[in-house]
Amino acid sequence: MPSSITFWFAALTLVYLELSMRVGTAPLCPYGQAGCHVLSLADLFDRVIQQSSRMHGISSDLHSEFEQYFFPSKNLIGKRKCHTYGILTPDDKENAQRLGREQLTEVILRLLEAWGNPLSQLYQSMSQEQNQDFNHYSTEKALEISDMVHDLRDGVAKMADKMKVLGVLGNTVGYISPESLVPSSAFSFYKRGDLNLMDHHDLLYCFRRDSNKVKNYLRILKCTILPGLDC
């Protein structure tokens, strides 16, 4: 192979590799902004569903570890009134499927929005506890789910915007402040700033329940909008 051809072949190879690296490191965007990978709606659904499943798994583990450590021989029986009781949620798959796309998306966003502040307060309270044997690991998980609920809320909001652009979702779905969707009396338990052991347990119990709802609702929403894809 002549030297000139070898040179140009090597140069083109380097250019190709450089472009490949740039594409590999480009940010992921739900729309078509410059310098971004354009994610399909199916890709966005897969991402938020995976994140919601992981979040629910961590919350379930933390709740189970909490009960085993602090209440190993007690059967905690009683009806707990979670602060999200004012958010009307479908109690099974059939009822969730009967909701419109906008309604189900609103329910998901409302649940996620309502948990931002309580989980932050839970983390702060748990990090101040003196029981280091348990809190060495629990505070890390509490911080993780606190961060994840914010990230997931943003991810679902971006996915909703993508659905609006595609004409799949109406423009009625938007930001709702947590104070407007949860009764003010329900916020008093964590706004006190001095959560006790049972407050911790109830928050973990309620978040495990609500994170499971979010996970299931996202799967149902995907199958409603994109039937046939792992449904």
Solvent accessible surface area in square Angstrom, and as a share of the most:
residue,aa,sasa,rsa
1,M,167,0.75
2,P,81,0.51
3,S,97,0.63
4,S,67,0.43
5,I,93,0.47
6,T,66,0.38
7,F,127,0.53
8,W,159,0.56
9,F,133,0.56
10,A,48,0.37
11,A,28,0.22
12,L,120,0.59
13,T,55,0.32
14,L,120,0.60
15,V,79,0.46
16,Y,147,0.56
17,L,90,0.45
18,E,84,0.38
19,L,95,0.47
20,S,48,0.31
21,M,138,0.62
22,R,147,0.54
23,V,83,0.48
24,G,63,0.60
25,T,115,0.67
26,A,24,0.19
27,P,83,0.52
28,L,80,0.40
29,C,16,0.10
30,P,12,0.08
31,Y,67,0.25
32,G,61,0.59
33,Q,85,0.38
34,A,106,0.82
35,G,59,0.57
36,C,30,0.18
37,H,57,0.26
38,V,95,0.54
39,L,21,0.10
40,S,54,0.35
41,L,13,0.06
42,A,28,0.22
43,D,60,0.31
44,L,14,0.07
45,F,0,0.00
46,D,53,0.27
47,R,116,0.43
48,V,6,0.04
49,I,22,0.11
50,Q,126,0.56
51,Q,52,0.23
52,S,0,0.00
53,S,36,0.23
54,R,135,0.49
55,M,1,0.00
56,H,30,0.13
57,G,32,0.31
58,I,24,0.12
59,S,1,0.01
60,S,30,0.19
61,D,75,0.39
62,L,0,0.00
63,H,6,0.03
64,S,44,0.28
65,E,64,0.29
66,F,2,0.01
67,E,51,0.23
68,Q,125,0.56
69,Y,93,0.35
70,F,49,0.20
71,F,21,0.09
72,P,104,0.66
73,S,108,0.70
74,K,136,0.57
75,N,119,0.61
76,L,45,0.22
77,I,146,0.74
78,G,46,0.45
79,K,205,0.87
80,R,53,0.19
81,K,154,0.65
82,C,4,0.02
83,H,6,0.03
84,T,2,0.01
85,Y,94,0.36
86,G,34,0.32
87,I,9,0.04
88,L,157,0.78
89,T,35,0.20
90,P,17,0.10
91,D,121,0.63
92,D,66,0.34
93,K,119,0.51
94,E,94,0.42
95,N,53,0.27
96,A,1,0.00
97,Q,91,0.41
98,R,178,0.65
99,L,50,0.25
100,G,34,0.33
101,R,89,0.33
102,E,56,0.25
103,Q,104,0.46
104,L,4,0.02
105,T,0,0.00
106,E,31,0.14
107,V,15,0.09
108,I,0,0.00
109,L,8,0.04
110,R,89,0.32
111,L,2,0.01
112,L,5,0.02
113,E,33,0.15
114,A,0,0.00
115,W,2,0.01
116,G,7,0.07
117,N,72,0.37
118,P,0,0.00
119,L,0,0.00
120,S,37,0.24
121,Q,36,0.16
122,L,0,0.00
123,Y,63,0.24
124,Q,87,0.39
125,S,12,0.08
126,M,1,0.01
127,S,55,0.35
128,Q,131,0.58
129,E,62,0.28
130,Q,155,0.69
131,N,55,0.28
132,Q,116,0.51
133,D,111,0.57
134,F,15,0.06
135,N,9,0.05
136,H,109,0.49
137,Y,141,0.53
138,S,2,0.01
139,T,21,0.12
140,E,108,0.48
141,K,51,0.22
142,A,1,0.00
143,L,73,0.36
144,E,54,0.24
145,I,0,0.00
146,S,7,0.05
147,D,71,0.37
148,M,12,0.05
149,V,0,0.00
150,H,92,0.41
151,D,78,0.41
152,L,0,0.00
153,R,34,0.13
154,D,75,0.39
155,G,20,0.19
156,V,0,0.00
157,A,22,0.17
158,K,106,0.45
159,M,0,0.00
160,A,3,0.02
161,D,57,0.29
162,K,19,0.08
163,M,0,0.00
164,K,51,0.22
165,V,110,0.63
166,L,96,0.48
167,G,65,0.62
168,V,35,0.20
169,L,7,0.04
170,G,29,0.28
171,N,132,0.67
172,T,112,0.65
173,V,3,0.02
174,G,36,0.34
175,Y,148,0.56
176,I,39,0.20
177,S,38,0.25
178,P,13,0.08
179,E,93,0.42
180,S,81,0.52
181,L,18,0.09
182,V,3,0.02
183,P,51,0.32
184,S,100,0.65
185,S,81,0.52
186,A,12,0.09
187,F,4,0.02
188,S,64,0.41
189,F,46,0.19
190,Y,10,0.04
191,K,127,0.54
192,R,127,0.46
193,G,47,0.45
194,D,94,0.49
195,L,12,0.06
196,N,82,0.42
197,L,64,0.32
198,M,81,0.36
199,D,21,0.11
200,H,2,0.01
201,H,0,0.00
202,D,47,0.24
203,L,3,0.02
204,L,1,0.01
205,Y,59,0.23
206,C,6,0.03
207,F,3,0.01
208,R,80,0.29
209,R,84,0.31
210,D,1,0.01
211,S,1,0.01
212,N,51,0.26
213,K,44,0.18
214,V,2,0.01
215,K,30,0.13
216,N,55,0.28
217,Y,9,0.03
218,L,0,0.00
219,R,109,0.40
220,I,17,0.08
221,L,1,0.00
222,K,13,0.05
223,C,41,0.25
224,T,55,0.32
225,I,17,0.09
226,L,40,0.20
227,P,100,0.63
228,G,68,0.65
229,L,82,0.41
230,D,142,0.73
231,C,89,0.54
